[in-house]
Amino acid sequence: MSAPLYRVAAVAALLVLMSGPSGAENPPDLPLDPAIQRLVNAVSTQQLRTTDVRLVGFGTRNTFSEGQRGQRGVFAARDWIAGQFRAIAKSSGGRMTVAFDSFVQPKTAEIPRAVEVSSVIATLRGDDPARGTVVISSHFDSRNSDGNDATRDAPGADDNGSGTACVLEAARVLATVHPAATIVFATFDGEEQGLFGSAHYAGTLHDARADVEANLNNDIIGASMGHAGESSPNTVRLFSEALPHGTVPARVNALGSENDSPARELARFVKETAGAYVPPMQATLVFREDRFLRGGDQESFSAQGYPAVRFVEAHENFDHQHQTIRVQNGIQYGDLVRFMDFDYLARVTRMNVAALATLALGPRAPQPTVLVRQLGYDTTLSWKPVPRAVGYEVLWRSTTDSTWTHVQSVGAATSATLPLPKDDVIFGVRAVDAAAHRSVAAYPTPTR
Ligand SMILES: [Zn+2]
């Protein structure tokens, strides 16, 4: 793209830009960090396949199979996952710890009895105590046509062996990295009965006043062909919610900020970052919490006020999800390994690694404000310095665009005045560190 986009300002405090919104159509490509590219490239299709096949080998991972003995059932799978994390943790120099998050879920109207739910959580401690936590997650429980059937097979190759293989693989390639933020690799139990495992864990984080910067949830990410044979090998959907927990809708209406919740900014960040590191993969943003009639563990994080997004394959085949294995009218039902595309799963896993590594190694997002003291034709943004940031970028787009269309570096300045009316566009500000990692963009809060 043209040079004026990345013009660096010499003025420290206040920058007056002469270029208008017609300066460029699209932001230039993100600079790539070779260290992150190596992590992305280290994702192994074969390892993902091995993990997925092993998970299917437990027969069923239904939450109510917790009492089964031997190599069958959800707790056998849980113990195997924990063993995998512990083996991975050996390469972390003592910085990765592995724990169960276990509790008894009381009976509800939706489930037949109380049940012990037990998630597996691996935590890679960050180097910067001032930073928060980024969480990559999946659920490892599975189900067939009857959500409470603990007996018949429920292979769950795609739902959600795929996401669990992704989380384990991300842990493997990131275990030796020294991130600024703490990274949690979470595999949840009890998702299919009501997000029990993730609700408990996210609630525990909230009670501990944990500073969760982001949740990347992965659930059904391993097949590239839809029910009618349509194929989208290079796209994945990324769901994000509109209104953060506790939002006052009238204020959102007044500001026109319904498309700029922390979850939406996170989704834009993931799309841009993952797309840069894993061409030709593209995330298709879906501005919705989840699909109709379906939910996911990202909702547990959203409910606690944490920014959360969900990866889902581009086209689903509902004959292969939540189905007891059978052939009926010539159609094979069941969530079987044969329907998986492990090369696709590897590409989606690489997207996760690119976004997760950039979140954890890069700077935190600023907390900008936009000045609205009086009517005016330009826009003044300001923010406090972000630790380790060496510069900042102002982004903008029209109110009807879904992603940022313009970016302007302002150097190390912590305020900027742009000759653009704040009435007509949406602004964001992001931090840049010495390795050129970009933070998630932040929506400016109006201030007088
Ligand atoms: Zn699922």
Boltz pocket constraint, residues with backbone or C-beta under 6 A from the ligand:
constraints:
  - pocket:
      binder: B
      contacts: [[A, 139], [A, 159], [A, 160], [A, 191], [A, 219], [A, 220], [A, 295]]
      max_distance: 6.0
